[in-house]
């Protein structure tokens, strides 16, 4: 779609004069404006270009929403993997990666929906972005636990238990929990991780939460759909006699 379609929407609080028929030109094809014209965002367009732009606008449907949701889930999984791999590989948990995750999820939904958007797309983008970032705490935490187990092997834990010393806080839970219960517990802890971090370290937790909200905001804006808006048709003034 032409660059002029991406300009800001017109200011409806300001009076707008279309001029007379034949004196104005379409900003998309440069042809003279006839008896009818459209507004494609801020651009005046002839009837042919306006109708073409109207036809090219994505039409929302259940099929497109489902497709956008599937793409969004894929984007969330990709964002979770990138976030986790970077943190595990470098040992650094950088909150600014939330911005990249928000962009990936929002872009994936917009690509899957072929430009269609709206409130339900935006809500899905927000939930998927939050889930991707918060659940990344699970593989990161498991990696930290595995490294600590290498540093403190089970034999050392047993000797501590024999000597009456309390095991460290990272000790593995007893094996009586069912796999399903353990998975649910991990999922809950992952989803709550931004707020748990806020409780443990208010300063860094607050910074991380604010950055996460910015990432969510990016996903929200991208999932709004196509930026093009078509208004009209409008009638031009009669030519002077």
N, C-alpha and C positions, 0 to 999 in steps of 0.2 A: 504494500500500500504506500502511496507517495508520502514524502516527509511532511507535507502540509497537513496530513491527517493526524499527526502527532502533536500539533500545536495545542495550547490550552483551549478549553471551552470558552465560548463567548461570554462576556459579562452582560447578563440580562438586565442589570440595573442601569445600564447606559443605553441611551437612545441609539438606534441603528438605522441608517438610511441606505436603501438598496440602490438608489439612483434610478435612472430611467432605462427602459428596455433598449438594448443595443449600445448603451454607453459604458456598461460594465463588462468585464471579461472574467471568464471562469479561471480561478487560480490553479486548477488542475490541468486543464487542456488548453487554456489561453484562448478559447473560442468566445465570441460575444454571448452575453447572457440574453436569453429569450424572454418570453412572457412569464416563465416560472424559473425559480432558482432554489437551491438548497444551501444549508450551512453544514459543512463537514468540519466539525470542531470550529475553528476560527476562520476557515477558508470559505469564500463564496464559490459555489459550484453550479454549473449549468445543470439542467434537468437530467441530461444523459449521465453525467459524472455522479450526480447525487443519487440517482436511482441505482447506478452500478455499485457505489459505495454502500448503499443500504442493503443491496443484495449480498454483498461480500461480508457483511457483519455476521459473526458466528451466531447461530441459533441454538439456544440451550435446549438440552433434552436429557432424558434419563440415561440414554446410551453414552452421551458425551460426559455426563457427570461420573458414571461408572468408570469410563476410560480414564478420565482425569484422576479419579481416586486411586486406580491401579498404578498409574504413573507416579502419583504422589507417594504411595506406599514404597514403591521402588526407590524414589528419591530419598525418602526417610531412611530406608535401609542403607543406601549408599552413604548418606550423611553420617549415620551412626558408625559405620565401618571406618570412614575417613577420620572422624573425631577420635575413635578408640585407637586406631592404628597409630595416629600421630602421637597421642598421649603415651601409649605403651612404648613406642619406639624411642621417643625423646625423653620420657619421664616428666614431661611438662603438660599440665592441663591448662590450656589457653582458652579462656572464655570467648575470645573473639572468633573462634571457630564456629560459634553459634550463628554468626552472621552468614557464614558460608553455607551452613546447613539450611537456614531459612531461605536463602537464595535458591539452593538446589531443589528444595521441596516445592517452593512457589513456582519455579520455572518448570518443574516436571508436571505439576498439575495443569499449568497453562498450556504446555505442549500437548499433554494428553487430551485436554478438552478442546484443542484446536482454536484456542483463543476465547472460548466461552468462559464466563465467570459469573460471580455473584456471591451472595452471602453464604450459601452452603459450601461453595468452593473455598471461601476464605476461612470458614470454621474448620473445615477439614485440614487446610494448610496449617492453621494454628496448632491443632491437636497433634498433627504428625511431626511438626517441627519440635514442639515441646517433648513429645515422646522420644524422638531420635536423640536429642541432646541429653535428656535426663537418663534414659536407659543406657547411654554410653558409660555411665558410672559402673554398670555391672561388669563388663569385660575389663575395664580399667581396674576395678577393685579386685577382681579375680587374679589379674596379673600381679598386682602388688602383693596379694596373699601368697601366690606361688613363689615369688622372689623371697618373701620372708620365710617360707617353709624351707627354701634352700639354705638360707642363712641359719635357721634354727631347725635342724632335722628332727624327725619324730623321736629318735633316741634321746636327744637332749631334752625334749618335752617330758619323756618318761622319767628321766633322771631327776628333773625338777619336781615331778609329781611324787617320786619316791622320797625326795628330801623335804616334802611338804611345801614347796614353793608353788604359788599360784601360777597357772599358765598365762601367757600373754593374751591380750584382748583379741588377737587375730587367730586364736585356736579354732580349729574346725569344729562345727557343731556335731553333736552325737549322731550316730547313724540311724536313730529311730524315726526321724522325719521322713515322710514319704517324698518321692521325687516330685510329685505334683505340688505338695505343700511347700517344698523348698523353692520350686520355680515361682509359685505365687508370691512367696515372701520376697524373693529376689526382685520380682517385677514391681512389687509395692515399694520396696526400698529404693529401686532405681527411679521410679516416678516421683518419689518424695525427695530424692537426693538434692535438688537445688535448695529446698527449704531446710533439710537436715544440715547442709553446709552453712546455711544462714544462721542456724542455731549454734553450730560449733564455732564458727569464725564469722561474726557479724560483718566485719569490714569487707573481707574478701567475698563472703557469701552475698552481700548486697551488690557488690560490683558485678559478680557473675550473674546474678538475677536480672540486673538492669540490662546487661549485654544480651542475655537470653530474650528479654522482652523486645529489644531492638531487632534481633533475628526473627522473632515471631512477627514483628511489624513488617519486615521485608517480605515474608511469606504472604501475609495478609494483603499487601498491596499488589503483589504479582498475581495472586489468585483472583483479583477483582475482574480480570478478563481484558478484552480489547480496549485500548484507549480511545479508539475512534467513536465518535458520536455523530449521528446524522439527524439534522433538524429540517423540517420542511415537508412538502413544498410551500414556498411563499410566492406571492404575486409581485411582479415588478410594476413600477408606475408606468402608465401609458406614455408612449413617446410624444414629444412635443410636436404640435402641428405647425 
